Amino acid sequence: MKRIVMSALFAASFVVPTAALACDGMPQQASAEPKKVTVAEVASWAKEKKKFVPVDANGKSTRQSQGVIPGAVLLTSSTGYDVKELPANKADTLVFYCANESCGASKQAARKAMESGYTDVAVLPEGIAGWKKSGQVTAKPNS
């Protein structure tokens, strides 16, 4: 009998949702992932003059060798940046990018923006390499 009760308790531990176990009675929310956008989408926004802010999460050497998307906000760090580096309006469309599809800096930076209350956050997975490969214009970084 004891074995059956223990087995039932063990099995129930997998069924009880983690929100029921959250601290201070508040349900835990899964961290949202930023949406993904393509180079073609962002290029069409630029052509149509849709308001968006490119956000560069690359380091100085990548910016020097590859350039930046024109008008990009240049973060001081992908995770250690000050949120004050971003636009004040938390409803602005932000498009984070880094070097290429193998780089995760843009996703980390985008998550931080979302955690800080920004509501329209996207990541350009192809990064500056994909931007250049598709023939889009780049600018020299001003830092």
C-alpha positions as CSV (number, residue, x, y, z in Angstrom):
1,M,0.0,0.0,0.0
2,K,2.8,2.4,0.9
3,R,4.5,1.7,-2.4
4,I,1.2,2.5,-4.3
5,V,0.8,5.8,-2.5
6,M,4.5,6.8,-3.1
7,S,4.1,5.9,-6.8
8,A,0.9,8.0,-7.1
9,L,2.6,11.0,-5.4
10,F,5.6,10.6,-7.7
11,A,3.4,10.5,-10.8
12,A,1.3,13.5,-9.6
13,S,4.5,15.5,-9.3
14,F,4.7,15.5,-13.1
15,V,1.1,16.5,-13.6
16,V,1.0,19.5,-11.2
17,P,1.6,22.6,-13.3
18,T,4.7,24.6,-12.3
19,A,2.5,27.8,-12.1
20,A,0.8,26.2,-9.1
21,L,4.2,26.1,-7.4
22,A,5.2,29.7,-8.2
23,C,6.5,32.0,-5.4
24,D,4.3,34.5,-3.6
25,G,1.1,33.0,-5.2
26,M,2.0,34.5,-8.6
27,P,2.0,32.2,-11.6
28,Q,5.3,31.9,-13.4
29,Q,5.2,33.0,-17.1
30,A,7.3,31.3,-19.7
31,S,9.7,33.8,-21.2
32,A,8.5,34.9,-24.6
33,E,10.7,34.5,-27.6
34,P,11.1,37.5,-30.0
35,K,9.5,37.0,-33.4
36,K,11.8,36.3,-36.3
37,V,11.9,38.5,-39.4
38,T,13.6,38.0,-42.7
39,V,16.0,40.3,-44.6
40,A,13.3,40.6,-47.3
41,E,10.7,41.7,-44.8
42,V,13.0,44.3,-43.2
43,A,14.2,45.5,-46.6
44,S,10.6,46.0,-47.7
45,W,9.9,48.0,-44.5
46,A,12.8,50.2,-45.3
47,K,11.6,50.7,-48.9
48,E,8.1,51.4,-47.8
49,K,9.4,53.8,-45.1
50,K,7.7,51.8,-42.3
51,K,9.0,53.0,-39.0
52,F,11.4,50.5,-37.3
53,V,14.6,50.7,-35.4
54,P,17.4,48.3,-36.4
55,V,19.5,47.4,-33.3
56,D,23.0,46.1,-33.8
57,A,24.2,43.7,-31.1
58,N,27.6,43.1,-32.8
59,G,31.0,43.9,-31.4
60,K,33.2,46.7,-32.7
61,S,35.3,44.5,-35.0
62,T,32.3,43.0,-36.7
63,R,30.8,46.5,-37.2
64,Q,34.1,47.7,-38.7
65,S,34.5,44.8,-41.1
66,Q,30.8,44.3,-42.1
67,G,29.2,47.7,-41.5
68,V,25.8,48.2,-40.0
69,I,22.2,48.6,-41.2
70,P,21.7,52.3,-41.8
71,G,20.1,54.0,-38.8
72,A,21.0,51.2,-36.4
73,V,21.3,51.7,-32.7
74,L,24.7,50.3,-31.7
75,L,24.5,48.5,-28.4
76,T,27.5,48.6,-26.1
77,S,27.0,44.9,-25.3
78,S,24.4,42.2,-26.3
79,T,23.5,41.5,-22.7
80,G,25.1,44.2,-20.6
81,Y,23.7,47.2,-22.4
82,D,21.7,49.9,-20.6
83,V,18.1,49.9,-21.7
84,K,18.5,53.7,-22.0
85,E,20.4,52.9,-25.3
86,L,17.1,51.9,-26.8
87,P,14.4,54.3,-28.0
88,A,12.3,55.7,-25.2
89,N,9.0,54.6,-26.8
90,K,8.5,51.0,-25.7
91,A,6.0,50.4,-28.5
92,D,8.6,51.2,-31.3
93,T,9.3,48.3,-33.6
94,L,12.8,47.0,-32.8
95,V,14.7,44.7,-35.1
96,F,17.8,43.2,-33.4
97,Y,20.6,41.6,-35.4
98,C,24.1,40.4,-35.0
99,A,26.7,38.7,-37.3
100,N,24.8,35.8,-38.8
101,E,22.6,32.7,-38.1
102,S,25.3,31.2,-35.9
103,C,25.4,34.2,-33.6
104,G,23.0,34.4,-30.6
105,A,23.8,38.0,-29.4
106,S,20.7,39.5,-31.1
107,K,18.4,37.0,-29.5
108,Q,19.9,37.7,-26.0
109,A,19.6,41.5,-26.6
110,A,16.0,41.2,-27.8
111,R,15.0,39.2,-24.8
112,K,16.4,41.9,-22.5
113,A,14.4,44.5,-24.3
114,M,11.2,42.4,-23.9
115,E,11.9,41.9,-20.2
116,S,12.2,45.7,-20.0
117,G,8.8,46.2,-21.4
118,Y,9.3,46.7,-25.2
119,T,6.3,45.2,-27.0
120,D,7.3,45.0,-30.7
121,V,10.6,43.1,-30.7
122,A,12.0,41.0,-33.6
123,V,15.2,39.3,-34.4
124,L,16.8,39.2,-37.9
125,P,18.5,35.7,-37.7
126,E,20.6,36.2,-40.9
127,G,22.3,39.2,-39.3
128,I,24.5,41.7,-41.1
129,A,26.0,38.8,-43.2
130,G,22.5,38.0,-44.6
131,W,21.7,41.7,-45.1
132,K,24.9,42.2,-47.1
133,K,24.5,38.9,-49.0
134,S,21.1,40.0,-50.2
135,G,22.6,43.2,-51.6
136,Q,21.2,45.6,-49.0
137,V,23.0,48.9,-48.3
138,T,25.2,49.1,-45.2
139,A,26.7,52.1,-43.4
140,K,29.9,52.7,-41.6
141,P,29.5,52.5,-37.8
142,N,29.8,55.9,-36.0
143,S,31.5,54.4,-33.0
